[in-house]
Amino acid sequence: VINNQLRFPDECARHKVLDFVGDLYLLGKPIRGRVFAVRSGHFLNLELVKKIQHQQSMTAQIKNFNKMQEGPISIPLKIEEIMKILPHRYPFLLIDRVIELDHGKRIVGIKNVTINDNFFQGHFPARPLMPGVLMVEALAQAGGILVLTNGEHHGKVALFMAVDKVKFRKVVVPGDQLTLEVELLRDRPKSSMLRGEAKVNGEVAVEVEMLFSYQDASYLIN
């Protein structure tokens, strides 16, 4: 203390507490809980605020997943509805629309392949081809919608456990439209087996069997 005096023996600690309360006020809502701050400062306080805001955002997404999965679904499913069911985002959301959905049985989706898809920058610049693994991923995302809109798996995310019997039969290029057809072969509380075909103009480009496991949607919150 220079050219001044403390009004309280613990005035520095009180100052830190006020700083902390003021920084948390930036959340715009009260906190129900107990907070311990050790050597805190504005930078660390704001990092905590950002972390809480991120968790709030992810929690809101999970609530949207659950709400969408539990409510009535009208077909076609547009991209806005798809994003409420799947956690995937740019540049890894590979299904644009769902045109058929028979709950617990079968789904048909659409992936419009365009030169603006980011993977064409490297696969391959001279002759752009859609990677086969991404065609499988597009089928998996269609399958994800199929199982996550089935009542038993509300509030969960579907994760790959295995792929089998993969066959690539046709190259896919910008301008093609992939029709993603997936049927549910076996459905259990902890896993599901699906079979999918991706077609272009009725010709099979890839076929695959997929095994999913499930995690609670909170798994996506860091």
Buried (B, 14 or more C-beta within 10 A) or exposed (E): EEEEEEEEEEEEEEEBEEBBEEBBEEBEEEEEEEEEBEEBEEEBBEEBBEEBEEEEEBBEBBEEBBEBBEEEBEBEBEEEBBBBBBBBEEEEBBBBBBEEBEEBEBBBBBBBBEEEBEBBEEBEEEEBBBBBEBBBBBBBBBBBBBBBBBEEBBBBBBBBBEBEEBEBEBEBBBEBBBBBBBBBEEBEEEBBBBBBBBBBEEEBBBBBBBBBBBEEBEEBBE
